[in-house]
């Protein structure tokens, strides 16, 4: 009997992977426009997403509850800007961000939600403090809770002539 030969063809198809989050877009806090220290929040989404296949990534932003995006929010290319000069009232805003690669295949997008809280103040109100010994202002709550760096903080102190009363 003669040997039998069988030929197999194996087709390997490239599978598209959706963009993946390098790290989650952080929840953030902003001050209303009238508050001292109010500044824009700018997020470059390319800092948070990558596509393992090397596909270009585009972004879409929506309100999680389906309402219209506030006029003080804009998405231009990969950058989301939250314009503090237009913020007139406090509130909590939940956004859904969708990152989509340009492969035009199914399974080409991924989404996540993040929150921007708009507040009247950062909850620190030092109007008048009487001290008998040196004090330390712990700003870790401001830096950790509200995402501020120490360079974002501008605290001015005045003291009475005998240095017993300090006011902000």
Phi, psi and omega per residue, in radians:
X1 nan 2.490 -3.113
X2 -1.560 2.573 -3.138
X3 -1.099 2.552 3.129
X4 -1.752 2.357 3.138
X5 -1.979 2.341 3.115
X6 -2.173 2.322 3.118
X7 -1.965 2.293 3.100
X8 -2.009 2.504 3.019
X9 -1.928 2.277 3.097
X10 -2.000 2.179 3.118
X11 -1.911 2.118 3.104
X12 -1.811 2.088 -3.131
X13 -1.756 2.403 3.062
X14 -1.246 2.302 3.138
X15 -1.836 2.288 3.119
X16 -1.372 2.370 3.030
X17 -1.875 2.404 3.103
X18 -1.234 2.859 3.037
X19 -0.993 2.626 3.109
X20 -2.155 2.658 -3.125
X21 -1.430 2.167 3.057
X22 -1.259 -0.739 3.044
X23 -2.714 2.664 -3.092
X24 -1.179 2.510 3.008
X25 -1.120 2.194 -3.032
X26 -1.299 2.585 2.930
X27 -1.166 2.530 -3.051
X28 -2.371 2.835 3.086
X29 -2.209 2.368 3.101
X30 -2.194 2.729 3.059
X31 -1.692 2.572 3.044
X32 -1.072 2.764 -3.039
X33 -1.004 -0.589 -3.082
X34 -1.344 -0.194 -3.097
X35 -1.420 2.456 3.070
X36 -1.107 2.394 3.113
X37 1.543 0.060 3.130
X38 -1.115 2.348 3.096
X39 -2.630 2.780 -3.141
X40 -1.139 2.670 2.997
X41 -1.919 2.150 -3.116
X42 -2.160 2.209 -3.127
X43 -2.157 2.096 3.036
X44 -1.575 1.911 -3.025
X45 -1.156 -0.419 3.076
X46 -1.131 -0.301 3.041
X47 -1.293 -0.268 -3.032
X48 -1.987 -0.268 -3.086
X49 -2.274 2.620 3.041
X50 -2.512 2.806 3.081
X51 -2.169 2.018 -3.055
X52 -1.079 -0.458 3.131
X53 -1.431 -0.129 -3.119
X54 1.446 0.151 3.111
X55 -1.233 2.587 3.033
X56 -1.151 2.546 -3.109
X57 -2.022 2.331 3.025
X58 -2.052 2.827 -3.013
X59 -2.239 2.587 3.025
X60 -2.302 2.461 -3.128
X61 -2.150 2.357 3.129
X62 -2.486 2.762 3.004
X63 -1.329 2.375 -3.101
X64 -1.053 -0.582 -3.125
X65 -1.465 0.030 3.109
X66 1.525 -0.075 3.126
X67 -1.274 2.988 3.134
X68 -1.199 2.534 3.073
X69 -1.180 2.357 3.124
X70 -1.024 2.635 -3.100
X71 -1.123 -0.337 -3.123
X72 -1.494 0.108 3.117
X73 -2.014 2.310 3.079
X74 -2.398 2.559 3.054
X75 -2.104 2.017 3.127
X76 -2.164 1.898 -3.098
X77 1.129 -1.968 -3.119
X78 -1.837 0.086 -3.022
X79 -1.972 2.197 3.025
X80 -1.771 2.240 3.112
X81 -2.080 2.260 3.053
X82 -1.878 1.855 -3.003
X83 -1.427 1.888 -3.074
X84 -1.225 -0.402 -3.091
X85 -1.190 -0.295 3.140
X86 -1.750 -0.017 -3.105
X87 -1.409 2.024 -3.109
X88 -1.987 -0.313 3.116
X89 -2.477 2.680 -3.099
X90 -1.346 2.833 3.114
X91 2.951 2.983 3.104
X92 -2.018 2.210 -3.058
X93 -2.111 2.146 3.128
X94 -1.856 2.183 -3.094
X95 -1.955 2.584 2.991
X96 -1.992 2.194 -3.130
X97 -1.887 2.269 3.087
X98 -2.052 2.193 3.084
X99 -1.850 2.198 -3.089
X100 -2.213 2.333 3.071
X101 -1.520 2.864 -3.035
X102 -1.539 0.334 -3.091
X103 -1.266 -0.312 -3.099
X104 1.039 0.473 3.076
X105 -1.857 2.872 3.018
X106 -1.187 2.830 -3.114
X107 1.084 0.663 -3.075
X108 -1.866 0.150 -3.120
X109 -2.456 2.813 3.078
X110 -2.515 2.641 -3.103
X111 -2.277 2.710 3.008
X112 -2.621 2.803 3.114
X113 -2.003 2.620 3.031
X114 -2.581 2.831 -3.041
X115 -2.087 2.430 2.973
X116 -2.065 2.085 3.101
X117 -1.747 2.272 3.097
X118 -1.882 2.137 -3.040
X119 -2.168 2.740 3.103
X120 -1.282 -0.612 3.108
X121 -2.696 2.976 -3.140
X122 -1.503 0.187 3.081
X123 1.416 0.153 3.116
X124 -1.952 2.001 -3.097
X125 -2.308 1.636 -3.132
X126 -1.773 1.550 -3.118
X127 -1.426 -0.842 -3.112
X128 -2.692 2.213 -3.100
X129 -2.289 2.273 3.044
X130 -1.752 2.277 -3.106
X131 -2.225 2.617 3.051
X132 -1.950 -0.221 3.140
X133 -2.542 2.958 3.140
X134 -0.995 2.561 3.109
X135 -2.032 2.742 3.060
X136 -2.121 2.234 3.081
X137 -1.620 1.939 3.139
X138 -1.526 1.948 -3.101
X139 -1.718 0.188 -3.100
X140 -1.084 -0.608 3.091
X141 -1.121 -0.664 3.125
X142 -1.204 -0.731 -3.101
X143 -1.317 -0.681 -3.107
X144 -1.389 -0.897 -3.045
X145 -1.231 -0.703 -3.041
X146 -1.834 0.040 3.075
X147 1.218 0.418 3.138
X148 -1.591 2.652 2.971
X149 -1.725 2.859 -3.125
X150 -1.081 -0.428 3.109
X151 -1.259 -0.287 3.100
X152 -1.379 -0.242 -3.028
X153 -1.627 2.307 3.106
X154 -2.269 1.735 -3.107
X155 -1.995 2.226 3.118
X156 -2.010 2.297 -3.119
X157 -2.088 2.518 3.015
X158 -2.213 2.614 -3.120
X159 -2.246 2.656 3.036
X160 -1.266 2.900 -3.073
X161 -1.011 -0.621 3.129
X162 -1.528 0.126 3.119
X163 1.040 0.460 3.133
X164 -1.673 -0.315 -3.132
X165 -2.211 2.200 3.099
X166 -2.017 2.436 3.078
X167 -2.297 2.648 3.102
X168 -1.499 nan nan
